[in-house]
Amino acid sequence: MQTVQTLTLAELEKKKLKEILQTVLSKHLTLTVQLPGGEEVIIQPKPPLKPLPVLKGYIPEGWKEAIYDDSH
């Protein structure tokens, strides 16, 4: 489960970008940054990709030639 935190831009100005990003990643944090004009920016870690499934089957010899053969 991700933790959600909201900070103002003024609160983040004192911190280094590297520190902010490491905190977001290590704590699985969704950080909402409130800008002075009322707009917001959300920073969160990208979820890992699921591994691709391993399928049963085989690739026959000559498959490239069958697909890319210009004589047909």
C-alpha angles and dihedrals in degrees: 000000000000123000116227121215131176122203134168122243088247090058091052097045091082093055128078117247091235090055092049093050093045090052092049091051100041095046096038086237129175103210120197113197115202112212123209093255092057096259120128135216121201121211118190138151117265111248114244117257117253113246116258115254119254108236127205116239142070142252112240122229113266096025093137093052091050091053101038100035108129095197094084 
